[in-house]
Structure formats: structure tokens, C-alpha cells
Amino acid sequence: MREFDDDVLECFLENQLQLFPEKVAETLAEAEEFLEDCMAVVVDSVDEVIQFFEEEGIDVEGAMDDEILSADEVFDIGDGRYLIVEG
């Protein structure tokens, strides 16, 4: 099973500077390796993003969906899915 399809990898490559001060990957292969190494996850909805943060012990109670989605760790893939990268 390949969790990181090309849409996910391209989203990360294009937006990685929102989380890191400099690029950590230049190619799809490097992006995939990096995301696997840092145990990044892809979720299918805003609710799953919230659930992920709650399971990680991050207090999201009272936060609005757009506040949660604007977290540096959250990448909007553009098709309803979200990539969460723990920097």
C-alpha cells in the first residue's frame, strides 16, 4: 500500500516551506522518503485532522476548523484530503 501518491508528494514539495525554513526535498522520491521517515499521515477530512491532533494530545477544543487547517503541519492536498507532517 502506497500512502503517498503523486498528488500528496507534489503538494508537499510545493508547500514544504510553510513548515521548514529550507527545502527538505527536491524530488518526488526525496519527498516520499522524508514523509515516511517523519511518519507523516494522510487523512480524508477536517474531522480526521482534528481527531489526529486529539490523539497526539494536542488541545484543539474550541479551535475553529480553519484555525486547525492553517497549522503549519497541515497541508491541504486540494482533493478533500490533508497531509499532516510533524516537523
Backbone bond lengths (Angstrom), bond angles and torsions (degrees), N, CA, C in turn:
res aa  C-N    CA-C-N  psi(-1)  N-CA   C-N-CA  omega(-1)  CA-C   N-CA-C  phi
1 M - - - 1.464 - - 1.538 108.94 -
2 R 1.290 115.51 129.03 1.463 120.72 179.74 1.514 108.49 -107.80
3 E 1.303 115.10 110.31 1.465 119.99 -175.32 1.520 111.58 -76.29
4 F 1.321 116.44 -32.38 1.459 120.15 -173.91 1.522 110.16 -103.48
5 D 1.343 116.21 94.56 1.459 119.56 177.51 1.529 109.20 -80.58
6 D 1.314 116.50 176.43 1.465 120.46 -175.03 1.528 112.46 -59.78
7 D 1.334 118.25 -35.38 1.469 120.25 179.12 1.531 110.50 -62.16
8 V 1.324 116.03 -41.94 1.463 120.96 179.52 1.528 109.85 -65.26
9 L 1.325 116.16 -47.42 1.465 120.52 -176.93 1.523 111.07 -64.52
10 E 1.323 116.92 -42.08 1.466 120.20 179.72 1.532 110.68 -66.02
11 C 1.310 117.27 -38.94 1.467 121.05 176.95 1.525 109.62 -60.15
12 F 1.330 116.48 -45.49 1.461 119.49 -179.91 1.524 110.84 -64.10
13 L 1.329 117.29 -45.45 1.468 119.89 -179.19 1.522 111.25 -59.19
14 E 1.329 116.60 -42.17 1.466 121.12 -177.19 1.531 112.57 -71.38
15 N 1.320 117.21 -28.11 1.467 120.61 -170.79 1.518 114.92 -119.33
16 Q 1.326 117.95 9.09 1.470 120.37 -173.94 1.525 113.56 -60.27
17 L 1.320 117.60 -24.98 1.463 119.57 -178.44 1.534 112.96 -72.03
18 Q 1.345 117.90 -10.48 1.468 119.01 174.68 1.525 110.36 -70.13
19 L 1.327 117.75 -20.38 1.458 121.18 -177.24 1.524 113.03 -113.38
20 F 1.330 116.29 -30.71 1.460 120.32 -175.23 1.530 110.24 -119.07
21 P 1.347 117.48 147.63 1.468 120.24 -178.01 1.526 113.02 -70.31
22 E 1.333 117.01 -21.28 1.460 120.14 176.19 1.521 108.12 -145.07
23 K 1.320 116.18 162.79 1.466 120.12 -176.59 1.525 111.11 -62.12
24 V 1.320 115.26 136.93 1.461 121.13 177.39 1.528 110.98 -105.00
25 A 1.336 116.73 -8.95 1.462 120.98 179.93 1.527 109.41 -151.31
26 E 1.320 115.30 145.01 1.469 121.23 179.20 1.532 112.22 -114.23
27 T 1.330 117.09 -24.21 1.465 121.16 -175.84 1.530 109.39 -124.15
28 L 1.335 116.12 166.90 1.459 119.98 177.18 1.526 110.68 -60.47
29 A 1.330 116.73 -40.90 1.466 120.41 -179.56 1.532 111.00 -63.56
30 E 1.332 116.80 -43.03 1.465 120.07 177.95 1.529 110.79 -64.95
31 A 1.319 116.29 -39.56 1.468 120.22 178.76 1.520 110.39 -62.92
32 E 1.327 116.52 -44.28 1.462 120.07 -179.52 1.533 110.82 -63.22
33 E 1.322 116.76 -44.14 1.454 120.45 179.58 1.533 110.83 -62.43
34 F 1.337 115.90 -43.28 1.463 119.76 179.44 1.524 110.99 -62.75
35 L 1.325 117.24 -46.25 1.461 120.83 -177.97 1.526 111.16 -64.37
36 E 1.328 116.98 -37.81 1.465 119.88 176.70 1.527 110.36 -65.42
37 D 1.333 116.43 -42.24 1.470 120.82 -178.51 1.524 111.92 -62.89
38 C 1.329 117.28 -37.48 1.465 118.48 -177.36 1.528 111.81 -96.24
39 M 1.327 116.38 13.44 1.460 121.87 174.00 1.532 112.28 57.62
40 A 1.311 116.65 39.59 1.464 120.88 177.05 1.527 109.12 -65.20
41 V 1.320 116.04 155.35 1.461 120.73 179.73 1.527 110.04 -130.97
42 V 1.327 114.38 153.58 1.454 121.58 173.99 1.522 106.87 -112.93
43 V 1.339 115.66 128.86 1.458 120.45 178.12 1.527 108.80 -120.68
44 D 1.336 115.04 161.21 1.463 120.53 -170.36 1.515 115.69 -98.96
45 S 1.345 118.45 0.94 1.461 118.87 -177.54 1.525 110.58 -164.53
46 V 1.323 114.53 167.25 1.465 121.01 175.05 1.526 109.61 -60.43
47 D 1.331 116.70 -40.85 1.468 120.12 179.89 1.523 111.06 -59.40
48 E 1.334 117.18 -38.04 1.460 120.28 179.31 1.527 111.61 -71.10
49 V 1.334 117.40 -30.76 1.473 120.20 174.03 1.528 108.66 -62.92
50 I 1.337 116.56 -47.56 1.463 121.78 179.98 1.525 110.11 -61.27
51 Q 1.325 116.32 -44.87 1.464 121.05 179.45 1.536 110.58 -60.98
52 F 1.320 117.29 -40.81 1.466 120.99 178.45 1.527 110.57 -59.78
53 F 1.326 116.92 -48.48 1.462 120.45 -179.26 1.530 111.43 -62.69
54 E 1.337 116.07 -40.25 1.465 119.38 178.65 1.524 110.57 -63.13
55 E 1.348 117.46 -42.60 1.465 121.22 179.32 1.529 111.60 -65.05
56 E 1.332 116.82 -27.58 1.461 121.05 178.71 1.528 111.82 -84.12
57 G 1.344 116.09 -0.75 1.452 120.11 178.12 1.515 113.89 83.08
58 I 1.323 116.83 17.11 1.460 121.19 178.89 1.526 107.98 -92.49
59 D 1.317 116.24 127.05 1.462 121.09 -176.72 1.526 109.84 -75.74
60 V 1.325 115.89 111.58 1.464 120.30 178.01 1.529 111.11 -115.04
61 E 1.312 116.35 6.69 1.465 120.19 -179.48 1.517 110.07 -61.75
62 G 1.301 116.05 128.90 1.452 120.97 179.29 1.520 113.70 86.35
63 A 1.323 117.58 -10.64 1.464 120.15 178.67 1.526 108.69 -78.19
64 M 1.295 115.75 141.93 1.460 120.87 177.80 1.533 108.65 -79.94
65 D 1.340 116.12 154.65 1.460 120.18 -179.85 1.525 111.88 -53.49
66 D 1.349 116.66 -43.66 1.463 118.43 -176.99 1.520 111.73 -68.18
67 E 1.335 117.80 -28.32 1.468 120.41 175.38 1.528 110.29 -67.34
68 I 1.314 115.74 -43.11 1.465 120.60 179.83 1.522 110.13 -65.64
69 L 1.318 116.46 -42.82 1.469 120.37 -178.09 1.519 112.53 -71.51
70 S 1.328 117.56 -17.93 1.459 119.51 178.77 1.530 111.97 -90.02
71 A 1.333 117.32 1.63 1.468 120.53 175.85 1.527 108.73 -60.78
72 D 1.328 116.18 142.12 1.463 120.55 -177.75 1.526 112.54 -56.96
73 E 1.319 117.07 -29.43 1.467 121.29 -176.72 1.515 113.56 -76.45
74 V 1.334 117.57 -11.70 1.465 121.51 -173.49 1.533 109.86 -104.67
75 F 1.323 115.21 124.71 1.459 122.05 179.82 1.526 108.36 -115.27
76 D 1.324 116.86 123.58 1.468 122.51 178.51 1.521 107.85 -82.39
77 I 1.322 116.41 111.60 1.463 120.51 -177.45 1.529 110.86 -70.49
78 G 1.330 116.46 -25.63 1.457 119.87 175.33 1.517 114.23 102.42
79 D 1.318 116.68 -3.00 1.468 119.95 -179.92 1.533 110.98 -121.62
80 G 1.342 115.51 21.60 1.454 120.20 -178.72 1.516 113.30 97.75
81 R 1.333 116.42 -13.22 1.464 120.61 178.59 1.528 110.03 -97.50
82 Y 1.328 114.12 160.12 1.461 121.30 179.04 1.520 109.48 -132.63
83 L 1.322 115.18 139.75 1.460 122.22 173.64 1.517 107.13 -99.57
84 I 1.334 116.58 130.33 1.465 120.85 176.95 1.525 107.82 -115.22
85 V 1.332 115.12 120.69 1.456 121.65 -177.71 1.523 108.00 -119.18
86 E 1.311 116.35 121.13 1.457 119.44 177.31 1.528 108.36 -89.58
87 G 1.327 116.50 107.32 1.439 121.46 -176.37 1.443 110.33 -72.28
